[in-house]
Amino acid sequence: LNVSKVFDSLKSETEGSVSAQSIRSSLERRFGIDDIHSLDWHDVEITREGTAWTVHAAYDAQTPFISNVGFVVHFEKTVTLSTTGGA
């Protein structure tokens, strides 16, 4: 859930001139602030598609339930960031 909130916040934090570096910096800062350990910000895919950037993450989160039973949940989130410049 926190990773999803971080991705959604990228849209407001990176308005205007967007670059791969500004996206990485924002991810690193927000992962630290939100204490996210289920995914490392280095593992987030950042690609450019025309005049927009696509930020994508897919990961599994595990949590114990009872005794030797646990849950594994697969998360996948993608956001597209419009740009008015940047490189």
Number of C-alpha atoms within 10 A of each C-alpha: 7 13 22 14 11 19 20 15 15 19 15 10 13 16 12 14 12 20 19 16 12 15 19 17 13 19 21 15 14 20 19 12 10 12 11 16 11 13 15 13 20 10 11 17 13 20 13 14 11 8 13 17 19 15 20 16 19 13 14 12 12 11 10 10 9 8 6 6 8 10 12 10 10 10 13 12 14 16 17 18 21 18 17 10 11 13 10
